[in-house]
Amino acid sequence: MAIKIGNQSVSGVQEELLEQAKADPTSQDALDNLLTVCRDPDITSGRESVHLDWNHIFLSNEQKLRSLLRPQEFTDLEYVFGLIKFYDQEVLDIDTTGVRIVFLLGAGSSKPSPSDIPTVTELLPDLLQRARRLNREDLNRLADFCDKSRIHNIEDLLTAAQLAAFCSRNPTVLKLIEFLLYRKVQMEEGTFLHPKMRGIPTGDLSAVAFLQDTLQVLFGLLSSRMLPAKPNAAHKAIAKHVNKHKNASIVTTNYDCCIDLALGVEGKNFSYLVDFPNRKSTKSMSTQLPTLIKLHGSLNWFYCDTCQQVHLIDIKKTVKEYMSDQSCYSVIAVCKDCGGQRRGLLVPPLAMKFDVAAPLTSLIERAQDSFNSAEVIIVVGFSFAEADFYISRMLTKPLQMSKNVKVIVFDPDYSIVEKLRRRLSLQISGFDTKRIIRVAYDCSKSLPAFLGGTLKSLKARYPVTPKKNISSKEKIKKPSTYHRTKAPIRQLKGRG
């Protein structure tokens, strides 16, 4: 086979198919696009490269492909993606016992079993599917609209909802947005001259109240999705390392309690760096304890807007009673101190996270201090999306301060490291991109192996060479069991 792997000499058509597949990596369309690309004569002959990002699509559909394709055809696909080395050699030179490590956990760290929490791009379809079971007209309409419009990212939905609620309460802002987006030729007070905007009310408070109720139901579904989650092997390996090395700490954007439970399983105490009136202060003990900094809040934290107190609940007890149906998880509770409403202290997955609850603002500074003092920053399942740009900037500072700080990225998406390297090269003059080290593998397998010093012995999932040499006419044929058809990429290119 003459297949080449890389981001050079990739056609515009392949990039278009890839973007469609990345919108929903586990969908049937993503699988179709992957097979279309790998069967293309330009690619099998080596005239065009296979983009590195297809590796993530392959991993997302591996079991489905195994069941659809004949054994030899699946082996051929394994060979294609086996050409991608899953870790950089530099990772083997790092001694995890002698350096100060800070872990940054994103949604991908809680995806492997038995945690099984969808990532940000997978979460919305999962929630809407479960929302349909409630048989509510508003949720069904929302789910239908998202399906029809191919909206898969929960950050897009919640950001739109927040902006809609704000604009409905502020008619002037809505008018300005309409003007800036559509550039009205003339202005008439109280009217919208653009056809797309005619008839839209300047403020509908009943719609806002209905929207807030809909979002509250979504947050309830989100909580019920995360509460039963159990720590996976990556969580347990991190907890074990942190408890053995007091100079290590954890920063996470997740509000599931998988890493919290893993730290508890180790039989050690730890500090959230938050003062809870219903518990003994942990700030004074933080220098002696491992720290878990949850930048976006946690399922076991409740905040009262009235008296501004943060309440900590026993997550082990809560999960046990919830799973045995002895008690409910209260999305909204009554504050004992002032009688106000206590809500889960969570920063929703918005594209703009500048509106952070007051108790969480101090955690941003503490997280920055942790990153600044690190020698190695281990990033697990964090996508470096634009919505979390402020966290990306936190990592930039220690990399600017010291040329010895390294970042290791554990994520099966091969493109994450390339994106981070490009961004840092623009921000830091003369930046050595080798300081960003890739481990593109399931974190529940690769991270325990790395921390245990056995990463080198972790076998790649794919054979190094194909089982037999196949002529170009035989390569990756479409099996009779696979009925969906798609135009060959060569034909698509011809339409160009």
N, C-alpha and C positions, 0 to 999 in steps of 0.2 A: 504493500500500500504506500501511496505517495502523499498521504494526508499530512497537512501542515497545521500546527496550532499557533495561534497568535492573533493580535489585533491589527496587524498590518494586512494589506491586500484583501480587505473585506468589502464586499459589494454593498451598495446602498440597499439593495433588496434584502440581503441577509440581515443587515442592521434593522430594517423595518420588521422583519419576521421576529427578530430577537426582542425588540421592544414590545411587540404584541405578546410574546411568550412571558416576558418578565412582569407584565401587568398582572398575570395570574399563573404562576409557575406550574401549578398542579392541574390546570385545566386541560380539556381535550385539545383545544386549539394550540396550547403550548407543546403538547406531545406531537401533534401534526406538524407544527413548524420545525421541531427538532428533527423528525424523520425526513422531512422535505429537504432540509439543509444537508444532512448526512448522506443522502442518496444523490445529491447533485453531482453530475460528472465533473464540473469545474473543481469541486472540493475533493472528490475521490482521486482525481488526477494530480492534485497539488497546485493547480493554477490559482486557486483561491484558498485562503486560510479559514479554518474554523475558529470563530471568535471565542475567546476564553470564557465568556459569560455563559456559553451553552453548557458548561460543566455543571452549573447550578440547576439548570433546567433538567439535565439528565439525572442528577441526584434526586430531584423532586419527583421524578416519574419512574425511578428505577424499577420498583416492584411491578408497576403497571406494564412497563415495557417487557419485563421478563415474562409476564403472562401472555402478552400479545404476540411476541415474536418467536420464531423458531430458535432453538438453542444456538445455532451457528450465527444467525442474524444478530442475536443479542450479544454474542461474543465479539462480533465485529464492532458493535457500538462500544463495548467495553474497551476494545483496543483503541478506538479513537480517543476516548477520554482518559485512557491510561497513559497517553502521551503527555498529559498534564501532570507535572510533579506536584504532589499535594503539600509539600513543605519546602521552605528555603533552607539550604544547608546551614546558614548562620544560627538557626535555632538550636542546633546540637551543641554549639559552643557556650551556651548560657548555663551557668551553675545556679540552680534555683535555691540552693541552700545558703549561698553567700551573698545574695543581693536583696535589697529592699524592693518588694513587689507590691504594686497596687493593681487590683483587678477592677476592670470596668465591664459591667454586665449589661447587655441589651436584651431585647426580646428573644433573640435567637438562642440565648443560653437556656431558656425555659421551654424550648421546642422539643428536644429529644425526650423519649419515653423514660420514666413514667410521668414526666411533667405534662407533656402533650399540650402546651399552650400555643395557639397559633401566633405567628409573627404579625407585625402591624399590617402587612399587605394581605395576610390571610384572615385577619380577625373579622373584618366587616362581613364578608360572605358567610362566615360561620355564625355570627350573631344574627344576621338577617334570616338565615335559614331556621334558626331556633325561634326567632321572633314570629315567624309565620304560624307557629304552633299556638300562639296566644290568640290568633284569629281576631286581631284588632284592625279596624279599617285603616287607621293612620299608619300602622307598621306595615301592613300589606301594601299600601300605596308607596311607602318609602322603599320597600324591598323591590317592588316592581320597577320603580323609577331607576334604582341603582343597577338592576339587572339590565334594563333596556339601554341605559346610558353607559354601561360597562364601568361603573364606579366601584372600585374594589378596595380603596384605601380609606380606612376609618378616619384618618387625619383630615382628609378632604371633606368628609361628611360633617364632622364635628366642628371644623373651622367654618364651614358654610353656615352651620346652625348658629354658631356664636355670633358671626357677623350679621346674620339675618335678625337675630334677637336684638342686637345692638342698634341696627339701622331702623328697626321697627319702632324703637323707643326714641329715635333721634331722626326725625324726618329731614332735617337739613343735611345731615351726613348722607342720607340716601339720595337726595337730590344731587349732591356734589359727586357722589360715586357715579350716578347716571350720566352727569355731564362729562366727567373725566373719561369714562369708558366709551361713550357714544358721541361725544362732541356735538351737542345740540347746536343747530344753526341759530335758533332764536330761543328766548326764554319767556315763558309765561308762568306766572306764579301759580303754584298748585297743580300744574299739569305736567305730563311727560310727553314730549313731542316725538320721541323716537318710537316707531311702531312696536318694538320689542318691549317697551316700558309702559305703553299706554294702559291705563286702567289699574295700575299697581297702586294700592293705597300707600300713603306716606307713613302710616303707623297703625298696626292692627294688634292691639294689646291682647285680645282674646286668642289670636293666632300664636302670639309669643307664649302665652300660658299653656296652650295646647302643645307647642313645640317642646317646652320645658318638661311637660309630662312624658312626652315621647322619649326624650333623652334620658329621663329618670329610669324608664323601663329598660332602655339600652344599657345603662350602667348596672342595673340589676342583673341583666343577662351576662354582662361582662364579669361581675363579681361571682356569679354562679359558675362561670366557666373557669375561673382561676382558683376558687376556694379549694376544690378537691385535689388540686395539683400537688404531686409529691416530688421531692428532690430527685434529680437524676444524678448520674455518676459524676458529671462536671461539678454540680453543686457540692457534692460530698467531698470531691477532691480539693476544691477551693477551701471548704470549711476545715478540712484536715490540715491543709497547709497553713492557714491563718492561725489556727490554734497552736501550731507548733512554732510559728515564727511571729513573735509579738510585734515586729516592725512592719508586718503586712497589714493591708486594709482593703476594704471592698467598697466600691462606689457603684451604684446601680440606678438605672432609670425604670426598672420594673417595680410594680407594686404587688406582684404576687409574693407569696411568703415561702417560696421554695428554698432560697438561700438561708432565710431566717430559721426554718425548720432544720436544715442541714447543720447549721451552727449549734442548734439545740441538741441534736443527736450526738454531737461530739461531747456533750456533758460539760461544756464551758459556758461562761457568761460572755456577753458582748455588749457594746454600747452603740445605740442609735445616734448619739450626740444630740438628743432632743430631751428636754425636760417634760416629764409627764406628771401632773399634780397627783394622779392616783397611784404613782409608783415612786420609789426612792429616786432621787436625782442620779442620772448616769453621767452627767458632764464632768463632775469632779473625779469620777473613776476612769475617765476615758483614756488616761495615759497608761493605765495598767491593763486595759482590756482591748481585745480586737475591736475594730470599728466597722460598722455597716452603715454607710451613708446612702439613704434612699432619697434621691433628688426629686422624685416625682410623687413622694408619699408612699403609703402602704395600706393594704387591706385591713390591717389591724390598728390603724390610727384613725381616730375620729376627732373632728374639729368643730368647735362652736363659734360661729361668726359673731355672736353677741358678746360672750365673755372671753373669746379668743384663747380658750384652753384646749390643749390636745390630750385626748384620752387614749390610753393604750389598753387594748384588750388581749386576753390570752388566746393566741391564735390556735394553739394545739387544742384547747378546750372548745373553742368556737367551731373549728373544723369537725371535731369529733361529734359534737352535738348536732351540727348541721347535717353531717352525713348519716347520722342515726335518726334524723328527723325529730330530735328532742326539742330543738329550738330553731328559730329562723335567724338568718343573717340580716341585721337591720341596716338597710341602705340609708334610712333616715331614723335618728333616735332622738330622745329627749335629753337635754342637758340637765344633770342633777343640780348644778350650781345656780343656773339662772333660768331654767325652764325653756331656753331657746332650743333650736334644732341643731343637733350634732349630725354631721354628714361625714362620709368617708373622706379622709384627707388625701385626695388624689388629684394630680395634675392630668387632665384628660389628654389623650393623644391628639393635640392640635398642631397645625402647621406653624402656629405662632404661640410660643410658650412663655411670653414675657409677663403674663399675668399669673405670677406664682403666689401661692398662699403665703402669708407673712411668716408662719413657723418654718417654712422651708427655705427662706432666703439665706439664713445663716449657714445652711448646709452647702450652699454653692461655694462659699468662702472656705469651708472645711474641706470640701472636695478638692478645690484648687491647691490648698496646702498639702494634701496627700499626694497629688500628682507632682507638685514641685519637689517633694522630697524623695520621689521614686527613682530607682535606677532602671527598673524594668516595669513597663505598663503592659499588662496582659488584657487585651480586649476580646471579649467573648460575645459573639452574636449581636454586635452593635453595628448598625448599617451606615453611620455617619451621614444620615439624611439631613437635608437643609433645615428641617424642623428642629433638629438638635444641634444647630450650628454653634450655639454657645458652649456646648460640651466639647465640640471639636476644638474650639479656641482654648479651652482649658488644657488640652493636650499639647497645643502648640507652644505654650509658654515654657514648660520644662524642656522641651526639645530645643528651644532657642537658648535657654539658660545653660545647658550642658550638652556637649557633643557626644557624651557617653551614654545618654539615656536612649533606651531602645523600646520599641513598641512591637509586641507580638499579637497578631490578629488571628484569632481562631474563628473561622467562618467558612462554611462550604462554598459560599459565593466567591469565586476566584477574583471577581472584579473589585471587591471592596478595597483591597490593598492598593491596586492600581489607582483607584480614585483618591485614596488618602495620600499616596506618594505625589500625585500631580498637585493636589491642593497644598501640601507642605512645601513643595519645591517652589511654588509661587509666593508663599508667605515667608520662607526662610532662605536668605541668600546663601548659595553654595550648599544647600541641604543634601546630605548623603542619603539617597533613597534606600540603601541597604539597612538603614536603621529601622525601617518598617519591615517586619518579618512576617511571612505568610505561612499559615497552617490551614489549608483549605480542606477541612475534614470535619466530620461529625464531632462536635466538641465533647460529647459524652464519652467518646473513645480516645480522642487525641489529647485532651487536656489532662486526664489522669495519667496517661502514658508520659506526657512531657514532665509533669510535676514529679512523677516517679522515676524519671531518668530512663524510660524504656521506649521513647518515641521512635528511635531508630529501628527497633524490632517490630514496630507496628507495620503490618503488611498492607501495601496498597490494595484497594479493592479490585483493581483491574489487572489483567495479564499484561506483561510487557510486550509480548508479540502475539499476533493472531495464531490460532491453532493450525491454520493452513493458509497458503497463499491462494487468493481468490482472484480470478480474472475480473476485469472491470465490468463485464456483463453480468457476473454473478453477485457483485457486491451489494449487500443490504437490499435484497429484493423485497417487495411487499408480499407478505404471506397471505394465504387465502383467508385466514381468520381475521384479517384486519380489513374492514370494509370501507372506512372513511377515505375519501380521495381528496387530493389537493394538487393544484397545478404544479408541475416541476419548477424548481427555481429558475432553470434555464428559460422556460416559457415566460415566467414573471419578468426576468431580466429583459426579454425581447420586447416586452410591452413598454419598457422604460422611457 
